[in-house]
Amino acid sequence: MIVIGLGLPRTGTKSLAKALNILGFSGYHYCSMNKEMKSYNRTEVKEADIFDITTYYYRSYEMLFNKDYYYILTNRNKESWLKSCAKFDPDPTIPDIEVYKNDVVKFFNKNNGKLLVLDLENAFKWNQLCSFLNKEIPVCDYPEVK
C-alpha cells in the first residue's frame, strides 16, 4: 500500500508520519518550511507499506494521482495555521489553506480517488486513519509531534 500525504506545512504532517510508522509503514517526511527531512523505517518488514509526506506536494498532487494510492490531506483552522506558519520565513508559493483543501477534495471526488481529510482541530486519532487504511488500532496514543 502506498500512502501520499498532501497536507500543507504546519497541519500535522509530522504526527501523521509517526502514526504511519507505528502502523508498520516506512517512508519519509519532508517539511518545506523548515527544510527538515526525516526517514521512518520499520524494524521488521511485513509487506510493502510505504508513505511519502512531502509538504510541497501541493504543487503537484494532480500529477501524483494514482487510483491505487491512498492520499491523506491533513488540515487545520486557517487562523491557527497562519499563526503557526508565522514562526517561519514566509513562502509565497504556499496556497491559502481553505482554497487548497477545497481544490484537493474537489479533484479527488471528480476522479474517485482514495482521500482522507484529517482536521487537526478535530483531534484526529487512530479511528479515522486505521479505518481508512484497513489497519488495526494500536494500543498507544496517537502521536503529537511538534
Biotite code that builds the C-alpha atoms (Angstrom):
import biotite.structure as struc

atoms = struc.array([
    struc.Atom([0.000, 0.000, 0.000], chain_id="A", res_id=1, res_name="MET", atom_name="CA", element="C"),
    struc.Atom([1.293, 3.447, -0.861], chain_id="A", res_id=2, res_name="ILE", atom_name="CA", element="C"),
    struc.Atom([0.184, 6.490, 1.136], chain_id="A", res_id=3, res_name="VAL", atom_name="CA", element="C"),
    struc.Atom([0.853, 10.031, -0.040], chain_id="A", res_id=4, res_name="ILE", atom_name="CA", element="C"),
    struc.Atom([0.487, 12.916, 2.398], chain_id="A", res_id=5, res_name="GLY", atom_name="CA", element="C"),
    struc.Atom([-0.922, 16.064, 0.813], chain_id="A", res_id=6, res_name="LEU", atom_name="CA", element="C"),
    struc.Atom([-1.029, 18.373, 3.831], chain_id="A", res_id=7, res_name="GLY", atom_name="CA", element="C"),
    struc.Atom([0.430, 21.835, 3.813], chain_id="A", res_id=8, res_name="LEU", atom_name="CA", element="C"),
    struc.Atom([3.219, 22.599, 6.297], chain_id="A", res_id=9, res_name="PRO", atom_name="CA", element="C"),
    struc.Atom([2.102, 23.024, 9.940], chain_id="A", res_id=10, res_name="ARG", atom_name="CA", element="C"),
    struc.Atom([-1.036, 20.841, 9.573], chain_id="A", res_id=11, res_name="THR", atom_name="CA", element="C"),
    struc.Atom([0.042, 17.734, 11.498], chain_id="A", res_id=12, res_name="GLY", atom_name="CA", element="C"),
    struc.Atom([2.080, 16.074, 8.753], chain_id="A", res_id=13, res_name="THR", atom_name="CA", element="C"),
    struc.Atom([4.927, 15.121, 11.113], chain_id="A", res_id=14, res_name="LYS", atom_name="CA", element="C"),
    struc.Atom([2.483, 13.475, 13.548], chain_id="A", res_id=15, res_name="SER", atom_name="CA", element="C"),
    struc.Atom([0.898, 11.628, 10.629], chain_id="A", res_id=16, res_name="LEU", atom_name="CA", element="C"),
    struc.Atom([4.316, 10.329, 9.548], chain_id="A", res_id=17, res_name="ALA", atom_name="CA", element="C"),
    struc.Atom([4.971, 8.999, 13.055], chain_id="A", res_id=18, res_name="LYS", atom_name="CA", element="C"),
    struc.Atom([1.489, 7.425, 13.173], chain_id="A", res_id=19, res_name="ALA", atom_name="CA", element="C"),
    struc.Atom([2.015, 5.676, 9.836], chain_id="A", res_id=20, res_name="LEU", atom_name="CA", element="C"),
    struc.Atom([5.344, 4.357, 11.079], chain_id="A", res_id=21, res_name="ASN", atom_name="CA", element="C"),
    struc.Atom([3.627, 2.943, 14.187], chain_id="A", res_id=22, res_name="ILE", atom_name="CA", element="C"),
    struc.Atom([1.175, 1.196, 11.831], chain_id="A", res_id=23, res_name="LEU", atom_name="CA", element="C"),
    struc.Atom([4.110, -0.521, 10.094], chain_id="A", res_id=24, res_name="GLY", atom_name="CA", element="C"),
    struc.Atom([4.786, 1.824, 7.205], chain_id="A", res_id=25, res_name="PHE", atom_name="CA", element="C"),
    struc.Atom([8.211, 3.081, 6.294], chain_id="A", res_id=26, res_name="SER", atom_name="CA", element="C"),
    struc.Atom([8.798, 6.302, 4.468], chain_id="A", res_id=27, res_name="GLY", atom_name="CA", element="C"),
    struc.Atom([9.802, 9.926, 4.562], chain_id="A", res_id=28, res_name="TYR", atom_name="CA", element="C"),
    struc.Atom([8.533, 13.221, 5.873], chain_id="A", res_id=29, res_name="HIS", atom_name="CA", element="C"),
    struc.Atom([9.900, 16.452, 4.458], chain_id="A", res_id=30, res_name="TYR", atom_name="CA", element="C"),
    struc.Atom([8.765, 19.878, 5.618], chain_id="A", res_id=31, res_name="CYS", atom_name="CA", element="C"),
    struc.Atom([9.281, 22.544, 3.001], chain_id="A", res_id=32, res_name="SER", atom_name="CA", element="C"),
    struc.Atom([9.046, 25.268, 5.626], chain_id="A", res_id=33, res_name="MET", atom_name="CA", element="C"),
    struc.Atom([11.889, 24.244, 7.909], chain_id="A", res_id=34, res_name="ASN", atom_name="CA", element="C"),
    struc.Atom([13.700, 22.110, 5.306], chain_id="A", res_id=35, res_name="LYS", atom_name="CA", element="C"),
    struc.Atom([13.681, 19.109, 7.642], chain_id="A", res_id=36, res_name="GLU", atom_name="CA", element="C"),
    struc.Atom([13.783, 15.552, 6.261], chain_id="A", res_id=37, res_name="MET", atom_name="CA", element="C"),
    struc.Atom([13.131, 12.532, 8.465], chain_id="A", res_id=38, res_name="LYS", atom_name="CA", element="C"),
    struc.Atom([13.238, 8.896, 7.479], chain_id="A", res_id=39, res_name="SER", atom_name="CA", element="C"),
    struc.Atom([10.946, 6.381, 9.197], chain_id="A", res_id=40, res_name="TYR", atom_name="CA", element="C"),
    struc.Atom([11.961, 2.753, 8.828], chain_id="A", res_id=41, res_name="ASN", atom_name="CA", element="C"),
    struc.Atom([10.248, -0.320, 10.173], chain_id="A", res_id=42, res_name="ARG", atom_name="CA", element="C"),
    struc.Atom([12.076, -2.719, 12.420], chain_id="A", res_id=43, res_name="THR", atom_name="CA", element="C"),
    struc.Atom([10.512, -5.720, 10.718], chain_id="A", res_id=44, res_name="GLU", atom_name="CA", element="C"),
    struc.Atom([9.420, -5.936, 7.103], chain_id="A", res_id=45, res_name="VAL", atom_name="CA", element="C"),
    struc.Atom([5.961, -7.466, 6.703], chain_id="A", res_id=46, res_name="LYS", atom_name="CA", element="C"),
    struc.Atom([4.714, -6.058, 3.423], chain_id="A", res_id=47, res_name="GLU", atom_name="CA", element="C"),
    struc.Atom([5.361, -3.143, 1.114], chain_id="A", res_id=48, res_name="ALA", atom_name="CA", element="C"),
    struc.Atom([3.606, -0.423, 3.108], chain_id="A", res_id=49, res_name="ASP", atom_name="CA", element="C"),
    struc.Atom([5.309, 2.871, 2.367], chain_id="A", res_id=50, res_name="ILE", atom_name="CA", element="C"),
    struc.Atom([4.479, 6.544, 2.737], chain_id="A", res_id=51, res_name="PHE", atom_name="CA", element="C"),
    struc.Atom([5.755, 9.829, 1.432], chain_id="A", res_id=52, res_name="ASP", atom_name="CA", element="C"),
    struc.Atom([4.743, 13.024, 3.163], chain_id="A", res_id=53, res_name="ILE", atom_name="CA", element="C"),
    struc.Atom([6.411, 15.947, 1.478], chain_id="A", res_id=54, res_name="THR", atom_name="CA", element="C"),
    struc.Atom([4.758, 19.235, 2.245], chain_id="A", res_id=55, res_name="THR", atom_name="CA", element="C"),
    struc.Atom([5.447, 20.698, -1.173], chain_id="A", res_id=56, res_name="TYR", atom_name="CA", element="C"),
    struc.Atom([3.214, 18.157, -2.946], chain_id="A", res_id=57, res_name="TYR", atom_name="CA", element="C"),
    struc.Atom([0.576, 20.870, -3.005], chain_id="A", res_id=58, res_name="TYR", atom_name="CA", element="C"),
    struc.Atom([2.313, 21.943, -6.178], chain_id="A", res_id=59, res_name="ARG", atom_name="CA", element="C"),
    struc.Atom([1.786, 18.627, -7.940], chain_id="A", res_id=60, res_name="SER", atom_name="CA", element="C"),
    struc.Atom([-0.946, 16.462, -6.349], chain_id="A", res_id=61, res_name="TYR", atom_name="CA", element="C"),
    struc.Atom([-2.751, 16.139, -9.673], chain_id="A", res_id=62, res_name="GLU", atom_name="CA", element="C"),
    struc.Atom([0.398, 14.735, -11.317], chain_id="A", res_id=63, res_name="MET", atom_name="CA", element="C"),
    struc.Atom([0.927, 12.295, -8.413], chain_id="A", res_id=64, res_name="LEU", atom_name="CA", element="C"),
    struc.Atom([-2.587, 10.880, -8.707], chain_id="A", res_id=65, res_name="PHE", atom_name="CA", element="C"),
    struc.Atom([-2.896, 7.115, -8.966], chain_id="A", res_id=66, res_name="ASN", atom_name="CA", element="C"),
    struc.Atom([-6.189, 5.345, -8.197], chain_id="A", res_id=67, res_name="LYS", atom_name="CA", element="C"),
    struc.Atom([-4.296, 2.606, -6.354], chain_id="A", res_id=68, res_name="ASP", atom_name="CA", element="C"),
    struc.Atom([-2.673, 5.003, -3.870], chain_id="A", res_id=69, res_name="TYR", atom_name="CA", element="C"),
    struc.Atom([-4.140, 6.283, -0.621], chain_id="A", res_id=70, res_name="TYR", atom_name="CA", element="C"),
    struc.Atom([-3.973, 10.044, -0.028], chain_id="A", res_id=71, res_name="TYR", atom_name="CA", element="C"),
    struc.Atom([-4.238, 11.862, 3.275], chain_id="A", res_id=72, res_name="ILE", atom_name="CA", element="C"),
    struc.Atom([-4.839, 15.586, 3.495], chain_id="A", res_id=73, res_name="LEU", atom_name="CA", element="C"),
    struc.Atom([-4.050, 16.993, 6.922], chain_id="A", res_id=74, res_name="THR", atom_name="CA", element="C"),
    struc.Atom([-5.756, 20.290, 7.585], chain_id="A", res_id=75, res_name="ASN", atom_name="CA", element="C"),
    struc.Atom([-6.357, 22.858, 10.316], chain_id="A", res_id=76, res_name="ARG", atom_name="CA", element="C"),
    struc.Atom([-8.216, 26.062, 11.077], chain_id="A", res_id=77, res_name="ASN", atom_name="CA", element="C"),
    struc.Atom([-6.928, 28.928, 8.935], chain_id="A", res_id=78, res_name="LYS", atom_name="CA", element="C"),
    struc.Atom([-6.321, 31.295, 11.858], chain_id="A", res_id=79, res_name="GLU", atom_name="CA", element="C"),
    struc.Atom([-4.275, 28.776, 13.881], chain_id="A", res_id=80, res_name="SER", atom_name="CA", element="C"),
    struc.Atom([-2.441, 27.678, 10.731], chain_id="A", res_id=81, res_name="TRP", atom_name="CA", element="C"),
    struc.Atom([-1.397, 31.250, 9.876], chain_id="A", res_id=82, res_name="LEU", atom_name="CA", element="C"),
    struc.Atom([-0.242, 31.777, 13.462], chain_id="A", res_id=83, res_name="LYS", atom_name="CA", element="C"),
    struc.Atom([1.848, 28.595, 13.340], chain_id="A", res_id=84, res_name="SER", atom_name="CA", element="C"),
    struc.Atom([3.312, 29.487, 9.940], chain_id="A", res_id=85, res_name="CYS", atom_name="CA", element="C"),
    struc.Atom([4.305, 32.955, 11.178], chain_id="A", res_id=86, res_name="ALA", atom_name="CA", element="C"),
    struc.Atom([7.162, 31.330, 13.119], chain_id="A", res_id=87, res_name="LYS", atom_name="CA", element="C"),
    struc.Atom([8.940, 30.628, 9.823], chain_id="A", res_id=88, res_name="PHE", atom_name="CA", element="C"),
    struc.Atom([10.049, 32.661, 6.830], chain_id="A", res_id=89, res_name="ASP", atom_name="CA", element="C"),
    struc.Atom([7.036, 33.199, 4.584], chain_id="A", res_id=90, res_name="PRO", atom_name="CA", element="C"),
    struc.Atom([6.791, 31.050, 1.463], chain_id="A", res_id=91, res_name="ASP", atom_name="CA", element="C"),
    struc.Atom([4.728, 32.912, -1.146], chain_id="A", res_id=92, res_name="PRO", atom_name="CA", element="C"),
    struc.Atom([4.141, 29.696, -3.100], chain_id="A", res_id=93, res_name="THR", atom_name="CA", element="C"),
    struc.Atom([2.041, 28.093, -0.349], chain_id="A", res_id=94, res_name="ILE", atom_name="CA", element="C"),
    struc.Atom([-1.648, 28.446, -1.238], chain_id="A", res_id=95, res_name="PRO", atom_name="CA", element="C"),
    struc.Atom([-4.464, 29.591, 1.002], chain_id="A", res_id=96, res_name="ASP", atom_name="CA", element="C"),
    struc.Atom([-5.296, 26.604, 3.218], chain_id="A", res_id=97, res_name="ILE", atom_name="CA", element="C"),
    struc.Atom([-9.071, 26.799, 2.674], chain_id="A", res_id=98, res_name="GLU", atom_name="CA", element="C"),
    struc.Atom([-8.826, 27.141, -1.108], chain_id="A", res_id=99, res_name="VAL", atom_name="CA", element="C"),
    struc.Atom([-6.287, 24.307, -1.235], chain_id="A", res_id=100, res_name="TYR", atom_name="CA", element="C"),
    struc.Atom([-8.479, 21.943, 0.799], chain_id="A", res_id=101, res_name="LYS", atom_name="CA", element="C"),
    struc.Atom([-11.489, 22.666, -1.404], chain_id="A", res_id=102, res_name="ASN", atom_name="CA", element="C"),
    struc.Atom([-9.440, 22.143, -4.589], chain_id="A", res_id=103, res_name="ASP", atom_name="CA", element="C"),
    struc.Atom([-7.984, 18.833, -3.372], chain_id="A", res_id=104, res_name="VAL", atom_name="CA", element="C"),
    struc.Atom([-11.351, 17.463, -2.228], chain_id="A", res_id=105, res_name="VAL", atom_name="CA", element="C"),
    struc.Atom([-12.987, 18.505, -5.494], chain_id="A", res_id=106, res_name="LYS", atom_name="CA", element="C"),
    struc.Atom([-10.201, 16.861, -7.535], chain_id="A", res_id=107, res_name="PHE", atom_name="CA", element="C"),
    struc.Atom([-10.410, 13.560, -5.627], chain_id="A", res_id=108, res_name="PHE", atom_name="CA", element="C"),
    struc.Atom([-14.209, 13.477, -5.745], chain_id="A", res_id=109, res_name="ASN", atom_name="CA", element="C"),
    struc.Atom([-14.121, 14.067, -9.507], chain_id="A", res_id=110, res_name="LYS", atom_name="CA", element="C"),
    struc.Atom([-11.501, 11.338, -10.036], chain_id="A", res_id=111, res_name="ASN", atom_name="CA", element="C"),
    struc.Atom([-12.834, 8.804, -7.499], chain_id="A", res_id=112, res_name="ASN", atom_name="CA", element="C"),
    struc.Atom([-9.587, 8.876, -5.537], chain_id="A", res_id=113, res_name="GLY", atom_name="CA", element="C"),
    struc.Atom([-8.976, 7.455, -2.073], chain_id="A", res_id=114, res_name="LYS", atom_name="CA", element="C"),
    struc.Atom([-8.721, 10.584, 0.065], chain_id="A", res_id=115, res_name="LEU", atom_name="CA", element="C"),
    struc.Atom([-8.948, 11.002, 3.819], chain_id="A", res_id=116, res_name="LEU", atom_name="CA", element="C"),
    struc.Atom([-9.120, 14.519, 5.260], chain_id="A", res_id=117, res_name="VAL", atom_name="CA", element="C"),
    struc.Atom([-7.816, 14.752, 8.828], chain_id="A", res_id=118, res_name="LEU", atom_name="CA", element="C"),
    struc.Atom([-8.572, 18.037, 10.590], chain_id="A", res_id=119, res_name="ASP", atom_name="CA", element="C"),
    struc.Atom([-6.085, 18.913, 13.338], chain_id="A", res_id=120, res_name="LEU", atom_name="CA", element="C"),
    struc.Atom([-8.704, 20.715, 15.436], chain_id="A", res_id=121, res_name="GLU", atom_name="CA", element="C"),
    struc.Atom([-10.950, 17.648, 15.436], chain_id="A", res_id=122, res_name="ASN", atom_name="CA", element="C"),
    struc.Atom([-8.192, 15.839, 17.306], chain_id="A", res_id=123, res_name="ALA", atom_name="CA", element="C"),
    struc.Atom([-7.901, 13.148, 14.684], chain_id="A", res_id=124, res_name="PHE", atom_name="CA", element="C"),
    struc.Atom([-6.860, 9.928, 16.267], chain_id="A", res_id=125, res_name="LYS", atom_name="CA", element="C"),
    struc.Atom([-6.449, 6.342, 15.280], chain_id="A", res_id=126, res_name="TRP", atom_name="CA", element="C"),
    struc.Atom([-10.082, 5.555, 14.375], chain_id="A", res_id=127, res_name="ASN", atom_name="CA", element="C"),
    struc.Atom([-10.279, 7.535, 11.123], chain_id="A", res_id=128, res_name="GLN", atom_name="CA", element="C"),
    struc.Atom([-6.768, 6.657, 9.984], chain_id="A", res_id=129, res_name="LEU", atom_name="CA", element="C"),
    struc.Atom([-6.967, 2.929, 10.731], chain_id="A", res_id=130, res_name="CYS", atom_name="CA", element="C"),
    struc.Atom([-10.414, 2.605, 9.206], chain_id="A", res_id=131, res_name="SER", atom_name="CA", element="C"),
    struc.Atom([-9.243, 4.322, 6.003], chain_id="A", res_id=132, res_name="PHE", atom_name="CA", element="C"),
    struc.Atom([-6.120, 2.126, 5.727], chain_id="A", res_id=133, res_name="LEU", atom_name="CA", element="C"),
    struc.Atom([-7.809, -1.057, 6.983], chain_id="A", res_id=134, res_name="ASN", atom_name="CA", element="C"),
    struc.Atom([-5.311, -1.393, 9.841], chain_id="A", res_id=135, res_name="LYS", atom_name="CA", element="C"),
    struc.Atom([-5.828, -2.402, 13.463], chain_id="A", res_id=136, res_name="GLU", atom_name="CA", element="C"),
    struc.Atom([-5.863, 0.393, 16.015], chain_id="A", res_id=137, res_name="ILE", atom_name="CA", element="C"),
    struc.Atom([-2.657, 0.392, 18.072], chain_id="A", res_id=138, res_name="PRO", atom_name="CA", element="C"),
    struc.Atom([-2.761, 0.373, 21.867], chain_id="A", res_id=139, res_name="VAL", atom_name="CA", element="C"),
    struc.Atom([-0.662, 3.561, 22.118], chain_id="A", res_id=140, res_name="CYS", atom_name="CA", element="C"),
    struc.Atom([-1.835, 7.180, 21.891], chain_id="A", res_id=141, res_name="ASP", atom_name="CA", element="C"),
    struc.Atom([-1.832, 8.948, 18.540], chain_id="A", res_id=142, res_name="TYR", atom_name="CA", element="C"),
    struc.Atom([1.491, 10.796, 18.275], chain_id="A", res_id=143, res_name="PRO", atom_name="CA", element="C"),
    struc.Atom([1.541, 14.574, 18.652], chain_id="A", res_id=144, res_name="GLU", atom_name="CA", element="C"),
    struc.Atom([4.840, 15.748, 17.204], chain_id="A", res_id=145, res_name="VAL", atom_name="CA", element="C"),
    struc.Atom([5.578, 19.472, 17.021], chain_id="A", res_id=146, res_name="LYS", atom_name="CA", element="C"),
])
